[in-house]
Structures are given as C-alpha cells and as structure tokens.
Amino acid sequence: MLSASEELIDAAASLYRSSGKFAFHFAQGKLHHDPVFLAVLKSGLIKNGMTVLDLGCGQGLLFALLHAAESQYQRGAWPDSWPAPARGLDLHGIELRESEVAIARKALGSTASITSLDLSDGEIPRANVITLFDVLHYLDADAQVNLIKRIANAISPGGLLLVRDADAAAGFSYRVTHFAERLAAICRGHFNQRFHFRSRAEWNALLSESGFAIETLPMSEGTPFANMLWVARRVD
C-alpha cells in the first residue's frame, strides 16, 4: 500500500503521461528521489493565494506537485505531520528550452503559465515566492550577480527566494555533483557547457549583498550530492 506522500508523487507524475514515457518516467523519478520538491511542501513556506514564479522550471515539476497536493488534501490522502498545502496559487514558470516548455504546458494546462525566456536578460515578473533550483551554476559569476539583483527587485519586501545549488567546498560530494552535471550536459548534447559553482559561504555572500536574510538547509537527503537549499527572505 502506498504512503500518502507516494500517492501524491504518483498523482503529480501522472500529469505527464500524455507527454510520452520519457517525460512521465523522468517526472516520477525526479519527484521520488530529489528531496527539494517535497521539502518545499513540508516547509509550509508557500501560503494561500501567493504568486509563485519558478525560474528554469523545466517540465514544471514543482507546479505539478503543488497542483496535485490540493486535490490529495481535499480527499484526505495527506501526511498527518505536514501542513495543509497552499490553495489558490498563481503559478508562473520561465524556461529556456522549448521542448521543456511544451511538456510543461501540456501537463499543466491552465494550472500554470509557462513562458519561454532567457533568464540572462529577460524581465523577471513580480512574485511573492521565486524558486531557482539548479540554475545558477549554469551562469558565469557576473550573470549570477545580475540575475540575483533582478530577482531582488521583483520580490516584494518579505517575499521569498528559494535557491537550490551545490556547495563547491563540500569535497567529494561536490565532485560527484560536478560530474553528474557534466554527464547530464553531455547527454543533452552540450559538450562544452561551463559551470560556475560557489562555496556555501560565497552563495551566502551573494544573497546577503543583494538584500536577503538567509537560512541554509541541507538538501541532499538520499543522494550523494552536495546540494543546499537557501531560504532567502527579501528585506527593505
């Protein structure tokens, strides 16, 4: 018998069945094994009626999970220790890859608005919560600073930026992370992809200097990676 959390993941992944086996199995595997998605739900950081913007949203997995969470909660299939999921969310995603945009739009329908845009120079819409999962290390140092400053301007005071990336000072687990990212880039045909990872202290400094009060959480549970989650709250 599936647990409530497993039922939730399967319900979210099922939205991708119409997009083909690869999209469906990718969604199922990612939601089951990447801890960041359930961590967002369990944190209760996203509140009713908020505007949520996912930058580099890929297939829109976070939105699929948030959408499935509402219906699962309403029918009583919800973990007792978790806060109730947010309702009435305004969901917007930005993704560069057209193939991922097409999958996200097909899976999510009218649930979320998905836009194809290059984050290096596109306008960042205003939001209460902005998520940036495994995106920053694809940008060079200057582009990272530029993007974080633009995000800071798009978040209302008190709003949240959730960043998941790797700690370059984490030794062996960081080397595993870097290798996995290199392999993934090669599989996508990006043989010359460059990365710019920072240490935990350097990520902290980047966010703090851009006007965020930060909390740092480990986000590699069940994986060999060096990932962290930065919960960054915009301050005046």
Secondary structure, 3 states (H helix, E strand, C coil): CCCHHHHHHHHHHHHHHHHCHHHHHHHHHHHHHCHHHHHHHHHCCCCCCCEEEEECCCCCHHHHHHHHHHHHHHCCCCCCCCCCCCCCCEEEEEECCHHHHHHHHHHHHHHEEEEECCCCCCCCCCEEEEEEECCHHHCCHHHHHHHHHHHHHHEEEEEEEEEEEEECCCCHHHHHHHHHHHHHHHHCCCCCCCCCCECHHHHHHHHHHCCEEEEEEECCCCCCCCEEEEEEEECC
